[in-house]
Amino acid sequence: MPHQVPNSVEIVDNHLDLFFDETEDIVVFDEIESETIHRDIYFIKATEDRPFHILLSCGMSALPMTVPDDVASSKFAEVMILLPKEWNLEYESFSDEGNYWPIRLMKALMLLPHENKTWLGFGHTFGHEEDEEFSEGVGFSSVMLARSMELSEDFTKIKLDHETAIDIFTLIPLYREELEFKKKNGANDLLERFEKFGIEEIVKVGRKNVCV
């Protein structure tokens, strides 16, 4: 890892040590060449007690985001996505975009605030232009940043000091109609629809579209 490229490895490692012991199966998808920030993805494999995989970004928080002065949001963030235990995340499977798209998406999001001098926070959305699906047949063409419903705030907020913390936002994949609803009505109204229809945080390809 080039020493001049900022990274968050030590911070994220120390944080995960608070929640997982040496028996947990954690793999790091390490970025070989980096610019701006070093982008790793931690793959925390599902267990019997936690029947979903966690993909957690590591590196976006290495630099502060450009948050407006009148916005009460941390300048430091990471993102995660929860995938069903059946999702194939073995390295050999990454040639299939149907398996790889969550990782590609996370890597794009990690660079976005730093390359564009902007910020990411609750309710923000990101997607392909012209509503192109992340992968053929997946249906989803965007994601929304939200607070986790599965994992505790102790896990999703990394305290750096008494005033500063890294917020970990979960990524909720959206259909085109759900994105349009969110733009018109806001993130909280969309999340209420998810709750009404029993849509979980864990990604489920083929789930109900709550806005049709």
C-alpha positions as CSV (number, residue, x, y, z in Angstrom):
1,M,0.0,0.0,0.0
2,P,1.6,3.3,-1.0
3,H,2.2,5.1,2.3
4,Q,1.1,8.5,0.9
5,V,-2.4,7.3,0.1
6,P,-4.7,7.8,3.1
7,N,-6.4,4.7,4.6
8,S,-8.6,3.7,7.5
9,V,-7.3,0.2,8.0
10,E,-6.1,0.6,11.6
11,I,-9.3,2.4,12.7
12,V,-11.6,-0.2,11.1
13,D,-9.5,-3.2,12.3
14,N,-9.6,-1.9,15.9
15,H,-13.4,-1.3,15.6
16,L,-14.1,-4.8,14.3
17,D,-12.0,-6.3,17.1
18,L,-14.6,-5.0,19.6
19,F,-17.3,-7.2,17.9
20,F,-15.6,-10.2,16.3
21,D,-13.0,-12.6,17.7
22,E,-10.4,-14.7,15.9
23,T,-12.9,-17.4,15.2
24,E,-14.9,-15.2,12.9
25,D,-14.3,-15.6,9.2
26,I,-13.3,-12.1,7.9
27,V,-11.7,-11.6,4.5
28,V,-10.3,-8.3,3.2
29,F,-10.6,-7.5,-0.5
30,D,-7.5,-5.4,-0.7
31,E,-7.1,-2.7,-3.4
32,I,-3.8,-3.2,-5.3
33,E,-3.3,0.3,-6.6
34,S,-4.9,3.3,-5.0
35,E,-5.4,7.0,-5.8
36,T,-6.9,9.6,-3.5
37,I,-7.7,7.0,-0.8
38,H,-7.0,3.3,-0.3
39,R,-10.2,1.4,-0.8
40,D,-10.6,-2.0,1.0
41,I,-13.8,-4.0,1.4
42,Y,-14.1,-6.2,4.5
43,F,-16.1,-9.3,3.9
44,I,-17.5,-10.6,7.3
45,K,-19.0,-14.0,6.5
46,A,-22.4,-15.1,7.7
47,T,-22.8,-17.3,10.8
48,E,-25.5,-19.5,12.2
49,D,-26.5,-16.6,14.6
50,R,-26.1,-13.9,11.9
51,P,-27.5,-15.4,8.6
52,F,-26.2,-12.6,6.4
53,H,-22.8,-11.4,5.1
54,I,-21.6,-7.9,5.9
55,L,-19.6,-6.0,3.3
56,L,-18.0,-3.0,5.0
57,S,-16.0,-0.3,3.3
58,C,-12.7,0.8,4.6
59,G,-11.0,4.0,3.4
60,M,-13.7,6.6,2.7
61,S,-13.3,7.9,6.2
62,A,-9.5,8.4,5.7
63,L,-10.3,12.0,4.5
64,P,-13.1,14.3,5.7
65,M,-16.0,15.0,3.4
66,T,-17.1,18.5,2.4
67,V,-20.2,18.8,4.6
68,P,-22.1,22.2,4.5
69,D,-21.7,24.2,7.7
70,D,-25.5,24.2,8.3
71,V,-25.8,20.4,8.1
72,A,-25.6,18.2,11.2
73,S,-23.8,15.2,9.7
74,S,-20.3,13.8,10.3
75,K,-17.5,14.6,7.9
76,F,-16.4,10.9,8.2
77,A,-18.4,8.0,6.8
78,E,-18.1,4.4,5.6
79,V,-20.8,2.3,3.9
80,M,-21.9,-1.3,4.2
81,I,-24.3,-3.7,2.5
82,L,-25.9,-6.8,4.0
83,L,-26.1,-9.8,1.6
84,P,-27.9,-13.1,2.1
85,K,-25.6,-16.0,3.1
86,E,-26.3,-17.7,-0.3
87,W,-24.6,-14.8,-2.1
88,N,-21.4,-16.0,-3.8
89,L,-18.5,-13.8,-2.7
90,E,-15.6,-16.1,-3.6
91,Y,-13.0,-14.3,-5.7
92,E,-13.5,-16.7,-8.6
93,S,-17.2,-15.6,-8.8
94,F,-16.4,-11.9,-9.4
95,S,-16.3,-12.3,-13.2
96,D,-20.1,-12.6,-12.9
97,E,-21.4,-9.0,-12.4
98,G,-24.5,-10.5,-10.7
99,N,-22.2,-11.4,-7.8
100,Y,-19.8,-8.4,-8.0
101,W,-22.0,-5.4,-8.4
102,P,-22.3,-4.6,-4.6
103,I,-18.5,-4.4,-4.4
104,R,-18.2,-2.2,-7.5
105,L,-20.9,0.0,-6.2
106,M,-19.2,0.5,-2.8
107,K,-15.9,1.3,-4.4
108,A,-17.6,4.0,-6.5
109,L,-19.3,5.5,-3.5
110,M,-16.1,5.6,-1.5
111,L,-14.4,7.9,-4.0
112,L,-17.5,10.1,-4.8
113,P,-17.3,12.6,-1.9
114,H,-13.6,13.1,-2.3
115,E,-13.4,13.5,-6.0
116,N,-16.4,15.8,-6.2
117,K,-15.8,17.8,-2.9
118,T,-19.2,16.8,-1.6
119,W,-20.6,14.5,1.1
120,L,-22.7,11.5,1.8
121,G,-25.3,11.1,4.5
122,F,-28.6,9.7,5.5
123,G,-31.1,9.6,2.6
124,H,-28.6,10.3,-0.1
125,T,-29.0,8.2,-3.3
126,F,-26.6,7.1,-5.9
127,G,-27.3,5.2,-9.1
128,H,-26.5,4.5,-12.7
129,E,-27.4,7.1,-15.3
130,E,-30.6,6.4,-17.4
131,D,-31.8,3.9,-14.7
132,E,-29.4,1.2,-15.9
133,E,-29.6,-1.9,-13.7
134,F,-26.5,-2.7,-11.6
135,S,-26.5,-6.1,-13.3
136,E,-28.7,-7.6,-15.8
137,G,-31.9,-9.0,-14.2
138,V,-31.2,-7.5,-10.8
139,G,-33.8,-4.8,-11.1
140,F,-32.1,-2.3,-8.9
141,S,-30.6,0.8,-10.4
142,S,-29.7,2.9,-7.4
143,V,-29.1,2.7,-3.6
144,M,-30.1,4.9,-0.7
145,L,-27.9,5.5,2.4
146,A,-29.8,4.7,5.6
147,R,-29.4,3.8,9.3
148,S,-29.0,0.1,9.8
149,M,-32.0,-1.8,11.1
150,E,-30.1,-5.1,11.7
151,L,-26.9,-3.8,13.5
152,S,-26.6,-1.7,16.6
153,E,-25.5,1.9,16.8
154,D,-22.5,0.7,18.7
155,F,-21.4,-1.0,15.5
156,T,-22.4,1.6,13.0
157,K,-20.8,4.6,14.8
158,I,-17.0,4.5,15.2
159,K,-16.1,7.1,17.9
160,L,-12.8,8.8,17.2
161,D,-13.0,11.2,20.1
162,H,-15.7,12.8,22.3
163,E,-16.8,15.0,19.4
164,T,-15.9,13.1,16.2
165,A,-17.3,9.8,14.9
166,I,-17.4,7.8,11.7
167,D,-20.9,7.0,10.6
168,I,-21.5,3.7,8.9
169,F,-24.5,3.8,6.5
170,T,-26.2,0.8,5.1
171,L,-27.0,0.7,1.4
172,I,-30.6,-0.1,0.4
173,P,-30.9,-1.0,-3.3
174,L,-33.9,0.7,-5.0
175,Y,-36.0,0.2,-8.1
176,R,-36.5,3.2,-10.4
177,E,-40.0,3.8,-9.0
178,E,-38.7,3.8,-5.5
179,L,-36.0,6.3,-6.3
180,E,-38.6,8.6,-7.8
181,F,-40.8,8.3,-4.8
182,K,-37.9,9.1,-2.5
183,K,-37.0,12.2,-4.5
184,K,-40.6,13.5,-4.2
185,N,-41.4,12.3,-0.6
186,G,-38.1,11.9,1.2
187,A,-36.2,9.0,2.7
188,N,-38.3,8.5,5.8
189,D,-41.5,8.1,3.8
190,L,-39.8,5.4,1.6
191,L,-38.5,3.6,4.7
192,E,-42.1,3.6,6.1
193,R,-43.2,1.8,2.9
194,F,-40.5,-0.7,3.3
195,E,-41.6,-1.4,6.9
196,K,-45.3,-1.7,5.7
197,F,-44.4,-4.3,3.2
198,G,-41.9,-6.1,5.4
199,I,-38.8,-5.3,3.2
200,E,-35.7,-6.1,5.2
201,E,-32.3,-4.4,5.0
202,I,-30.7,-7.7,3.7
203,V,-30.6,-7.4,0.0
204,K,-33.1,-9.7,-1.8
205,V,-33.0,-9.7,-5.6
206,G,-36.5,-10.0,-6.9
207,R,-38.1,-8.5,-3.8
208,K,-41.4,-6.5,-4.1
209,N,-41.3,-3.0,-5.6
210,V,-43.1,-0.9,-2.9
211,C,-43.9,1.9,-5.3
212,V,-45.9,0.1,-8.1
